[in-house]
Amino acid sequence: MPIAVDIDVMLARRKMSVGELADRVGITPANLAVLKNGRAKAVRFATLAALCEVLACQPGDLLRWEPEDPAEAERAGEAAAAEAAGASGGAGP
């Protein structure tokens, strides 16, 4: 899946266990493990907000996009560069 979940990184930084985080967020340790291990198909914004509040972080600290293949990463990089050039007043139509 192209979305990687870095909850384990934040848990290590905060020296917090999965059980403690689950208790403080209000979800079961099993559901947190599904999310943490990247097996979840979706996450509710309310759950994401609670995770960010408890871990004192931003959503981007917990979730990141990883391309599934190198060609996809290259296209994404080119698109981002083109968008940045357009936003900065670069050459355009």
Residue pairs with C-beta under 8 A, 6 or more apart in sequence:
1 38
2 65
2 66
2 67
2 68
3 38
3 63
3 64
3 65
3 66
4 38
4 63
4 64
4 65
4 66
5 35
5 36
5 37
5 38
5 40
5 62
5 63
6 61
6 62
6 63
6 64
7 21
7 32
7 35
7 36
7 51
7 55
7 62
8 36
9 61
10 55
10 57
10 61
10 62
11 17
11 18
11 21
11 36
11 55
14 55
14 56
16 55
18 29
18 32
18 33
18 36
19 29
21 32
21 51
21 54
21 55
22 28
22 29
22 31
22 32
24 54
25 32
25 47
25 50
25 51
25 54
26 50
27 47
27 50
34 40
35 43
35 47
48 59
48 62
48 63
51 57
51 62
52 58
52 59
52 61
52 62
55 61
55 62
67 73
67 76
84 90
85 91
85 92
86 92
